Amino acid sequence: MAVLECETMNIVDVIRKKRDGGTLTREEIQYWISGTVSGAIPDYQVSALLMALFLRGMNDEEAATLTDVMAHSGSMFTPDDLGGYTVDKHSTGGVGDKTTLVLIPLLAAAGLKVGKLSGRALGHTGGTIDKLESIPGFHTNLERPRFLELVRKTGLALADHTADMVPADRILYELRDVTATVDSLPLIVASIMSKKIAGGAQAIVIDVKTGSGAFLPRLEDSRRLAQALVAIGSALGRKMAAVISDMSQPLGRTVGNALEVREAIDTLRGRGPDDLAALCCELGAELLVFSGKAEDRASAAAALGKLLENGAALAKFRELVAHQGGDVRVVDDPRLLPQAARRVEVRARSAGAVRRLDALSVGRAANLLGAGRTKKEDAIDPAVGVEIAKKIGDAVEKAETLAIVHVNDEANLAEALRMVESAYDLDSSGARHAPPPLIVERILGASQA
């Protein structure tokens, strides 16, 4: 991004304007973002403006402008770069959320092009890049020409974010993290959507999680975020849909990097957990309809289900692993993935039915074992995690296995076991407990509703 020169503009005036509740113009936002990326505006003044934005907010036009300017702060992909009509998905993160590993090859098998840039784990939610790197030899650091070549020729590539794409987001997020301004809706939306816009996708589906293991546990907050993401993406010319999905309990039955890759492979074989397969088909259906490859959501979801059953999606995953340097033998034999030295069962102290399974407690337990990070520089153990044997609604006998903890370093084992056990609430009354609905709400852009 070229430094925007403006003799009549001063960052102090911009800060004051927003502090006093004013609306920033495109020129003012461009001046701010350009100066942030170039270093012409010092961190303390950028932080001051972030706090003003946090306290005063932004209207829809400001938020759309900020998103657009941030997207253009570095290199970008265009549909021509990617070889045609491209789609993308984003998840706000959850416990056991391995949908990208299934959905991206599934979409490619359906004939769509997907050039996906993903992130790493931080906190109790997993990161797609860490999961992929548990496959021996898998390369997530792709040079731009190789990334584009794979999307054009094979329909899919999955790589880590590069430093030259949306540098404004990296700088702003680091400052938000240390200035208590992370929880600002327009800043969250701009962070997410600027990367989607820079990635070149023409149709985007957002999986917004809600429940204890979600970034935003309360449904009303998840709804506000979903609505804002759809509105901003639509304003910038993308076809948009958001699905609010349940994260009160973990998705699928595994939490941990290699464990989740194994489960994703099972799902691509047509024999994975029902909730994971169903969510992937529901998310993918939105994009098939947007692309014109299906007339309605129901027929699109059914078509995607067949691609899981007939092996077409698994073949695309094998292609992805092979082209990005991974050991393709893991596709046929997931036992070649990293495995923990020890497995410890968590058993029920009494009989009953699972009334609650707290996703946050399970995610934190997996983190304690080494499956995630609390700081960016933390190392991850790809083999460890938690395997879920019983979920909400399941009947349980006394001493029956609720979950299995996969562990290498036993320093935090006792605490992790306590957390997993406390995640379960069993009802011994004999009452039936249905699992929560997987799809809570759908939100479409105005032109698609």
KOLSE-688432 format. One record per residue (C-alpha): residue in one letter; z, y negated, x negated. Coordinates in Angstrom, 2 decimals, m for minus. Example, Ala and Ser with C-alpha at 12.3 -4.5 7.8 and 13.67 -1.06 7.14 Angstrom:
BEGIN
{'A'; {7.80; 4.50; m12.30}}
{'S'; {7.14; 1.06; m13.67}}
***
This chain:
BEGIN
{'M'; {0.00; 0.00; 0.00}}
{'A'; {m1.03; m3.35; m1.44}}
{'V'; {1.76; m5.89; m1.78}}
{'L'; {1.45; m8.36; 1.06}}
{'E'; {1.52; m11.86; m0.35}}
{'C'; {2.73; m14.55; 2.03}}
{'E'; {3.83; m17.92; 0.68}}
{'T'; {5.25; m18.99; 4.05}}
{'M'; {7.34; m15.87; 4.63}}
{'N'; {10.83; m15.23; 3.31}}
{'I'; {12.82; m12.03; 3.78}}
{'V'; {15.98; m14.02; 4.56}}
{'D'; {14.17; m15.61; 7.51}}
{'V'; {13.07; m12.16; 8.72}}
{'I'; {16.64; m10.83; 8.45}}
{'R'; {17.99; m13.87; 10.30}}
{'K'; {15.39; m13.55; 13.04}}
{'K'; {16.30; m9.93; 13.77}}
{'R'; {20.02; m10.62; 13.36}}
{'D'; {19.71; m13.22; 16.11}}
{'G'; {17.86; m10.81; 18.43}}
{'G'; {14.30; m11.95; 17.77}}
{'T'; {11.16; m9.80; 17.91}}
{'L'; {9.42; m9.17; 14.60}}
{'T'; {5.66; m9.69; 14.37}}
{'R'; {3.26; m7.24; 12.71}}
{'E'; {2.93; m9.66; 9.79}}
{'E'; {6.71; m9.75; 9.30}}
{'I'; {7.00; m5.97; 9.45}}
{'Q'; {4.10; m5.57; 7.00}}
{'Y'; {5.73; m8.09; 4.66}}
{'W'; {9.05; m6.20; 4.81}}
{'I'; {7.59; m2.71; 4.28}}
{'S'; {5.19; m3.86; 1.56}}
{'G'; {8.02; m5.57; m0.32}}
{'T'; {10.26; m2.54; 0.12}}
{'V'; {7.71; m0.13; m1.38}}
{'S'; {6.74; m2.46; m4.22}}
{'G'; {10.34; m3.33; m5.05}}
{'A'; {9.71; m7.04; m4.49}}
{'I'; {12.46; m7.06; m1.86}}
{'P'; {15.77; m5.81; m3.33}}
{'D'; {17.72; m2.97; m1.75}}
{'Y'; {20.54; m5.21; m0.53}}
{'Q'; {18.14; m7.29; 1.56}}
{'V'; {16.33; m4.19; 2.87}}
{'S'; {19.76; m2.81; 3.83}}
{'A'; {20.68; m6.05; 5.57}}
{'L'; {17.55; m5.85; 7.70}}
{'L'; {18.23; m2.19; 8.49}}
{'M'; {21.67; m3.14; 9.77}}
{'A'; {20.20; m5.96; 11.86}}
{'L'; {17.72; m3.48; 13.34}}
{'F'; {20.50; m0.97; 13.95}}
{'L'; {22.56; m3.55; 15.85}}
{'R'; {19.76; m5.39; 17.66}}
{'G'; {17.25; m2.57; 18.15}}
{'M'; {13.47; m2.87; 18.47}}
{'N'; {11.21; m3.01; 21.50}}
{'D'; {8.43; m0.43; 21.95}}
{'E'; {5.77; m2.64; 20.39}}
{'E'; {7.93; m3.33; 17.32}}
{'A'; {8.73; 0.38; 16.92}}
{'A'; {5.05; 1.34; 17.20}}
{'T'; {4.10; m1.32; 14.66}}
{'L'; {6.81; m0.19; 12.23}}
{'T'; {5.62; 3.41; 12.57}}
{'D'; {2.00; 2.44; 11.94}}
{'V'; {2.83; 0.23; 8.94}}
{'M'; {5.07; 2.91; 7.40}}
{'A'; {2.32; 5.53; 7.88}}
{'H'; {m0.07; 3.30; 5.94}}
{'S'; {2.42; 2.65; 3.10}}
{'G'; {0.89; 5.44; 1.00}}
{'S'; {m1.95; 7.94; 1.03}}
{'M'; {m3.09; 9.41; 4.35}}
{'F'; {m5.15; 12.29; 5.69}}
{'T'; {m7.91; 11.70; 8.24}}
{'P'; {m9.56; 14.19; 10.61}}
{'D'; {m12.64; 14.08; 8.36}}
{'D'; {m10.44; 15.01; 5.37}}
{'L'; {m9.06; 17.97; 7.29}}
{'G'; {m12.40; 19.15; 8.64}}
{'G'; {m12.15; 18.28; 12.31}}
{'Y'; {m9.70; 18.23; 15.20}}
{'T'; {m6.22; 18.87; 13.83}}
{'V'; {m2.84; 19.45; 15.46}}
{'D'; {0.75; 19.36; 14.28}}
{'K'; {4.28; 20.10; 15.44}}
{'H'; {7.67; 18.76; 14.54}}
{'S'; {11.14; 20.06; 15.23}}
{'T'; {14.27; 17.93; 15.11}}
{'G'; {15.97; 20.92; 13.46}}
{'G'; {18.34; 23.62; 14.51}}
{'V'; {20.09; 26.84; 13.55}}
{'G'; {17.74; 29.78; 13.07}}
{'D'; {14.72; 27.61; 13.88}}
{'K'; {11.84; 29.41; 12.19}}
{'T'; {9.20; 28.38; 14.75}}
{'T'; {6.90; 26.79; 12.14}}
{'L'; {6.55; 30.12; 10.31}}
{'V'; {5.24; 31.71; 13.51}}
{'L'; {3.53; 28.81; 15.25}}
{'I'; {1.31; 27.54; 12.43}}
{'P'; {m0.52; 30.86; 11.83}}
{'L'; {m0.57; 31.40; 15.60}}
{'L'; {m2.35; 28.08; 16.15}}
{'A'; {m4.80; 28.83; 13.32}}
{'A'; {m5.53; 32.22; 14.89}}
{'A'; {m6.34; 30.35; 18.12}}
{'G'; {m8.97; 28.33; 16.26}}
{'L'; {m7.04; 25.11; 15.66}}
{'K'; {m6.65; 23.35; 12.31}}
{'V'; {m3.11; 22.74; 11.10}}
{'G'; {m2.26; 20.88; 7.90}}
{'K'; {1.53; 20.91; 8.01}}
{'L'; {3.85; 19.00; 5.71}}
{'S'; {7.45; 20.19; 6.04}}
{'G'; {10.84; 19.49; 4.57}}
{'R'; {13.85; 21.17; 3.00}}
{'A'; {17.25; 22.01; 4.40}}
{'L'; {20.00; 19.41; 4.52}}
{'G'; {23.18; 19.97; 6.49}}
{'H'; {23.48; 22.90; 8.89}}
{'T'; {19.77; 22.98; 9.85}}
{'G'; {17.30; 25.04; 7.85}}
{'G'; {14.22; 23.80; 6.02}}
{'T'; {10.78; 25.40; 6.36}}
{'I'; {9.93; 24.87; 2.69}}
{'D'; {13.07; 26.70; 1.53}}
{'K'; {12.23; 29.59; 3.84}}
{'L'; {8.70; 29.88; 2.51}}
{'E'; {9.92; 29.73; m1.08}}
{'S'; {12.00; 32.85; m0.46}}
{'I'; {8.63; 34.67; m0.54}}
{'P'; {8.13; 35.55; m4.23}}
{'G'; {5.48; 33.32; m5.81}}
{'F'; {4.82; 31.15; m2.75}}
{'H'; {3.70; 27.64; m3.79}}
{'T'; {4.67; 24.76; m1.53}}
{'N'; {3.76; 22.00; m4.00}}
{'L'; {0.02; 21.74; m3.36}}
{'E'; {m2.23; 19.11; m4.85}}
{'R'; {m4.09; 17.04; m2.26}}
{'P'; {m7.56; 18.57; m2.93}}
{'R'; {m6.20; 22.13; m2.64}}
{'F'; {m4.27; 21.33; 0.54}}
{'L'; {m7.35; 19.84; 2.21}}
{'E'; {m9.56; 22.69; 1.03}}
{'L'; {m7.26; 25.27; 2.61}}
{'V'; {m7.13; 23.44; 5.94}}
{'R'; {m10.91; 23.01; 6.05}}
{'K'; {m11.72; 26.60; 5.06}}
{'T'; {m8.89; 28.65; 6.56}}
{'G'; {m7.48; 26.39; 9.26}}
{'L'; {m3.99; 26.13; 7.82}}
{'A'; {m1.85; 25.01; 4.90}}
{'L'; {1.89; 24.48; 4.73}}
{'A'; {3.30; 22.35; 1.94}}
{'D'; {6.13; 20.09; 0.85}}
{'H'; {5.90; 16.35; 1.46}}
{'T'; {4.31; 14.50; m1.46}}
{'A'; {5.78; 11.35; m2.98}}
{'D'; {2.59; 9.34; m2.34}}
{'M'; {2.66; 9.90; 1.43}}
{'V'; {4.79; 7.49; 3.46}}
{'P'; {6.86; 6.26; 0.48}}
{'A'; {8.40; 3.67; 2.80}}
{'D'; {10.16; 6.43; 4.72}}
{'R'; {11.71; 7.95; 1.61}}
{'I'; {13.09; 4.58; 0.48}}
{'L'; {14.32; 3.54; 3.92}}
{'Y'; {15.95; 6.90; 4.62}}
{'E'; {17.91; 6.85; 1.38}}
{'L'; {19.21; 3.38; 2.26}}
{'R'; {19.94; 4.35; 5.87}}
{'D'; {21.94; 7.31; 4.63}}
{'V'; {24.31; 5.07; 2.62}}
{'T'; {24.51; 2.14; 5.06}}
{'A'; {25.50; 4.00; 8.27}}
{'T'; {22.18; 3.15; 9.93}}
{'V'; {20.77; 6.68; 10.31}}
{'D'; {21.55; 6.83; 14.04}}
{'S'; {19.09; 4.17; 15.11}}
{'L'; {16.54; 5.40; 17.66}}
{'P'; {13.60; 3.20; 16.57}}
{'L'; {14.26; 4.02; 12.90}}
{'I'; {14.47; 7.75; 13.67}}
{'V'; {11.23; 7.60; 15.63}}
{'A'; {9.43; 5.61; 12.94}}
{'S'; {10.60; 8.08; 10.28}}
{'I'; {9.34; 11.12; 12.18}}
{'M'; {6.11; 9.71; 13.58}}
{'S'; {4.96; 7.84; 10.47}}
{'K'; {4.72; 11.18; 8.65}}
{'K'; {2.86; 12.77; 11.56}}
{'I'; {0.41; 9.84; 11.72}}
{'A'; {m0.16; 9.95; 7.95}}
{'G'; {m0.78; 13.70; 8.20}}
{'G'; {m3.91; 13.10; 10.26}}
{'A'; {m3.04; 15.09; 13.39}}
{'Q'; {m4.76; 14.06; 16.61}}
{'A'; {m2.46; 16.05; 18.89}}
{'I'; {1.26; 16.56; 18.25}}
{'V'; {3.99; 18.54; 19.97}}
{'I'; {7.62; 17.70; 19.26}}
{'D'; {10.38; 20.28; 19.69}}
{'V'; {13.50; 18.23; 20.37}}
{'K'; {16.61; 20.39; 20.20}}
{'T'; {19.67; 19.86; 22.36}}
{'G'; {23.06; 21.56; 22.25}}
{'S'; {25.79; 22.12; 19.68}}
{'G'; {23.48; 23.07; 16.81}}
{'A'; {21.08; 20.17; 17.32}}
{'F'; {20.76; 16.87; 15.50}}
{'L'; {21.49; 15.24; 18.87}}
{'P'; {23.83; 17.58; 20.79}}
{'R'; {23.86; 15.61; 24.08}}
{'L'; {20.93; 16.09; 26.46}}
{'E'; {20.70; 12.40; 27.33}}
{'D'; {20.30; 11.51; 23.64}}
{'S'; {17.73; 14.27; 23.12}}
{'R'; {15.81; 13.01; 26.15}}
{'R'; {15.79; 9.42; 24.88}}
{'L'; {14.47; 10.57; 21.51}}
{'A'; {11.78; 12.76; 23.08}}
{'Q'; {10.64; 9.94; 25.35}}
{'A'; {10.51; 7.48; 22.45}}
{'L'; {8.54; 9.87; 20.21}}
{'V'; {5.99; 10.54; 22.92}}
{'A'; {5.67; 6.85; 23.77}}
{'I'; {5.14; 5.73; 20.16}}
{'G'; {2.70; 8.54; 19.34}}
{'S'; {0.71; 7.80; 22.49}}
{'A'; {0.66; 4.08; 21.67}}
{'L'; {m0.87; 4.96; 18.31}}
{'G'; {m3.65; 7.02; 19.89}}
{'R'; {m2.29; 10.57; 19.59}}
{'K'; {m2.08; 13.13; 22.34}}
{'M'; {1.64; 13.79; 22.64}}
{'A'; {4.03; 16.22; 24.26}}
{'A'; {7.71; 16.87; 23.70}}
{'V'; {9.62; 19.99; 24.66}}
{'I'; {13.40; 19.75; 24.82}}
{'S'; {14.68; 23.22; 23.91}}
{'D'; {18.12; 24.78; 23.84}}
{'M'; {20.12; 24.88; 20.61}}
{'S'; {23.54; 25.74; 22.03}}
{'Q'; {23.14; 29.14; 20.36}}
{'P'; {20.96; 30.06; 17.35}}
{'L'; {17.26; 30.64; 17.95}}
{'G'; {16.34; 34.27; 17.40}}
{'R'; {18.81; 36.56; 15.66}}
{'T'; {18.85; 35.42; 12.03}}
{'V'; {20.07; 32.34; 10.16}}
{'G'; {19.17; 32.14; 6.46}}
{'N'; {15.95; 31.77; 4.53}}
{'A'; {14.68; 35.28; 3.69}}
{'L'; {16.29; 36.64; 6.86}}
{'E'; {14.30; 34.17; 8.94}}
{'V'; {11.05; 34.96; 7.14}}
{'R'; {11.62; 38.63; 7.96}}
{'E'; {12.20; 37.76; 11.61}}
{'A'; {9.10; 35.55; 11.68}}
{'I'; {7.02; 38.46; 10.36}}
{'D'; {8.49; 40.72; 13.06}}
{'T'; {7.53; 38.12; 15.67}}
{'L'; {4.00; 37.88; 14.29}}
{'R'; {3.83; 41.66; 14.69}}
{'G'; {4.68; 41.24; 18.37}}
{'R'; {8.18; 42.68; 18.11}}
{'G'; {10.39; 39.71; 17.36}}
{'P'; {13.12; 38.24; 19.58}}
{'D'; {11.93; 37.11; 22.99}}
{'D'; {13.26; 33.56; 22.72}}
{'L'; {11.46; 32.84; 19.45}}
{'A'; {8.13; 34.24; 20.65}}
{'A'; {8.40; 32.44; 23.97}}
{'L'; {9.20; 29.07; 22.37}}
{'C'; {6.28; 29.35; 19.94}}
{'C'; {3.88; 30.15; 22.78}}
{'E'; {5.22; 27.27; 24.88}}
{'L'; {4.88; 24.78; 22.04}}
{'G'; {1.44; 26.04; 21.07}}
{'A'; {0.25; 25.94; 24.68}}
{'E'; {0.60; 22.15; 24.75}}
{'L'; {m1.72; 21.85; 21.75}}
{'L'; {m4.29; 24.33; 23.07}}
{'V'; {m4.56; 22.28; 26.27}}
{'F'; {m4.87; 19.03; 24.31}}
{'S'; {m7.63; 20.49; 22.16}}
{'G'; {m9.63; 21.69; 25.15}}
{'K'; {m9.30; 25.36; 24.20}}
{'A'; {m7.34; 26.13; 27.38}}
{'E'; {m7.42; 24.67; 30.88}}
{'D'; {m3.71; 24.83; 31.59}}
{'R'; {m0.40; 25.60; 29.94}}
{'A'; {0.09; 29.01; 31.56}}
{'S'; {m3.25; 30.44; 30.43}}
{'A'; {m2.76; 28.92; 26.97}}
{'A'; {0.67; 30.54; 26.55}}
{'A'; {m0.73; 33.88; 27.69}}
{'A'; {m3.59; 33.64; 25.20}}
{'L'; {m1.17; 32.90; 22.37}}
{'G'; {1.00; 35.84; 23.40}}
{'K'; {m2.02; 38.13; 23.01}}
{'L'; {m2.62; 36.80; 19.49}}
{'L'; {0.92; 37.87; 18.60}}
{'E'; {0.34; 41.31; 20.08}}
{'N'; {m3.08; 42.03; 18.59}}
{'G'; {m2.26; 41.09; 14.98}}
{'A'; {m4.50; 38.02; 14.74}}
{'A'; {m1.58; 35.67; 14.06}}
{'L'; {m0.11; 38.07; 11.49}}
{'A'; {m3.48; 38.15; 9.69}}
{'K'; {m3.42; 34.35; 9.46}}
{'F'; {0.10; 34.45; 8.03}}
{'R'; {m1.07; 36.98; 5.43}}
{'E'; {m3.91; 34.59; 4.59}}
{'L'; {m1.46; 31.70; 4.23}}
{'V'; {0.77; 33.68; 1.85}}
{'A'; {m2.19; 34.88; m0.24}}
{'H'; {m3.83; 31.46; m0.59}}
{'Q'; {m0.55; 29.79; m1.59}}
{'G'; {0.30; 32.31; m4.31}}
{'G'; {2.87; 34.42; m2.47}}
{'D'; {3.34; 38.17; m2.73}}
{'V'; {1.39; 39.44; 0.30}}
{'R'; {3.17; 42.78; 0.11}}
{'V'; {6.14; 41.19; 1.92}}
{'V'; {4.00; 40.95; 5.06}}
{'D'; {3.88; 44.75; 5.25}}
{'D'; {7.25; 45.39; 3.65}}
{'P'; {9.77; 42.55; 4.27}}
{'R'; {12.32; 44.53; 2.24}}
{'L'; {10.62; 42.96; m0.80}}
{'L'; {12.16; 39.64; 0.22}}
{'P'; {15.45; 38.71; m1.49}}
{'Q'; {18.38; 40.73; m0.18}}
{'A'; {22.09; 39.99; m0.46}}
{'A'; {24.38; 42.29; m2.41}}
{'R'; {26.77; 42.85; 0.47}}
{'R'; {26.79; 42.89; 4.26}}
{'V'; {30.02; 42.32; 6.17}}
{'E'; {30.29; 42.95; 9.89}}
{'V'; {32.14; 40.67; 12.29}}
{'R'; {33.56; 42.87; 15.06}}
{'A'; {34.82; 42.04; 18.52}}
{'R'; {38.60; 42.01; 18.95}}
{'S'; {38.24; 42.88; 22.65}}
{'A'; {35.64; 43.96; 25.18}}
{'G'; {33.81; 41.49; 27.37}}
{'A'; {30.60; 39.51; 27.72}}
{'V'; {29.47; 36.73; 25.41}}
{'R'; {30.15; 33.49; 27.28}}
{'R'; {29.44; 31.14; 24.36}}
{'L'; {27.89; 31.40; 20.89}}
{'D'; {28.30; 28.10; 19.07}}
{'A'; {25.20; 27.40; 16.99}}
{'L'; {26.90; 24.76; 14.86}}
{'S'; {29.63; 27.15; 13.67}}
{'V'; {27.05; 29.78; 12.73}}
{'G'; {24.95; 27.20; 10.87}}
{'R'; {27.95; 25.95; 8.94}}
{'A'; {28.95; 29.51; 8.05}}
{'A'; {25.47; 30.17; 6.64}}
{'N'; {25.73; 26.97; 4.63}}
{'L'; {29.07; 28.05; 3.16}}
{'L'; {27.42; 31.26; 2.00}}
{'G'; {24.73; 29.26; 0.18}}
{'A'; {21.86; 29.26; 2.71}}
{'G'; {21.76; 25.45; 2.95}}
{'R'; {22.64; 22.18; 1.25}}
{'T'; {25.18; 19.45; 1.67}}
{'K'; {23.47; 17.38; m1.07}}
{'K'; {19.78; 17.25; m1.97}}
{'E'; {20.42; 18.63; m5.46}}
{'D'; {22.30; 21.73; m4.24}}
{'A'; {20.72; 25.10; m5.04}}
{'I'; {19.96; 27.54; m2.22}}
{'D'; {20.49; 31.30; m2.23}}
{'P'; {17.47; 32.67; m0.30}}
{'A'; {19.11; 36.04; 0.45}}
{'V'; {22.27; 35.02; 2.27}}
{'G'; {22.91; 34.15; 5.89}}
{'V'; {24.04; 35.47; 9.25}}
{'E'; {22.41; 38.15; 11.39}}
{'I'; {23.25; 37.88; 15.09}}
{'A'; {23.86; 41.14; 16.93}}
{'K'; {25.15; 39.72; 20.23}}
{'K'; {24.05; 36.58; 22.08}}
{'I'; {25.06; 34.83; 25.29}}
{'G'; {25.03; 37.24; 28.23}}
{'D'; {25.31; 40.40; 26.12}}
{'A'; {28.03; 42.94; 26.93}}
{'V'; {30.39; 43.79; 24.07}}
{'E'; {32.74; 46.73; 23.53}}
{'K'; {35.95; 46.39; 21.54}}
{'A'; {35.22; 46.72; 17.76}}
{'E'; {31.47; 46.44; 18.40}}
{'T'; {29.49; 44.36; 15.89}}
{'L'; {28.95; 40.74; 16.91}}
{'A'; {27.22; 39.58; 13.73}}
{'I'; {26.55; 40.62; 10.15}}
{'V'; {27.19; 38.26; 7.26}}
{'H'; {24.85; 38.66; 4.25}}
{'V'; {26.67; 37.48; 1.12}}
{'N'; {26.29; 37.30; m2.66}}
{'D'; {28.99; 34.89; m3.83}}
{'E'; {32.21; 35.82; m2.01}}
{'A'; {34.09; 32.60; m2.83}}
{'N'; {33.65; 31.28; 0.72}}
{'L'; {33.31; 34.63; 2.48}}
{'A'; {36.67; 34.55; 4.30}}
{'E'; {36.02; 31.08; 5.73}}
{'A'; {32.44; 32.00; 6.71}}
{'L'; {33.69; 35.10; 8.53}}
{'R'; {36.29; 33.00; 10.36}}
{'M'; {33.60; 30.53; 11.42}}
{'V'; {31.29; 33.22; 12.75}}
{'E'; {34.10; 34.89; 14.67}}
{'S'; {35.19; 31.55; 16.14}}
{'A'; {31.61; 30.88; 17.27}}
{'Y'; {31.98; 33.65; 19.85}}
{'D'; {33.79; 33.25; 23.16}}
{'L'; {34.08; 36.53; 25.07}}
{'D'; {34.85; 36.71; 28.79}}
{'S'; {36.78; 39.86; 29.71}}
{'S'; {36.78; 39.14; 33.47}}
{'G'; {33.63; 41.12; 34.14}}
{'A'; {31.68; 38.01; 35.17}}
{'R'; {27.99; 37.87; 34.29}}
{'H'; {26.80; 35.12; 31.97}}
{'A'; {23.12; 34.26; 31.87}}
{'P'; {21.73; 32.80; 28.64}}
{'P'; {20.95; 29.07; 28.86}}
{'P'; {17.35; 28.12; 29.75}}
{'L'; {15.19; 28.05; 26.63}}
{'I'; {13.09; 25.10; 27.80}}
{'V'; {15.23; 22.32; 29.23}}
{'E'; {12.56; 19.66; 29.88}}
{'R'; {8.99; 18.68; 29.06}}
{'I'; {7.82; 15.12; 28.42}}
{'L'; {4.14; 14.22; 28.24}}
{'G'; {2.31; 11.08; 27.24}}
{'A'; {1.19; 8.86; 30.13}}
{'S'; {m2.44; 9.99; 29.87}}
{'Q'; {m1.46; 13.68; 29.88}}
{'A'; {1.28; 13.67; 32.54}}
***
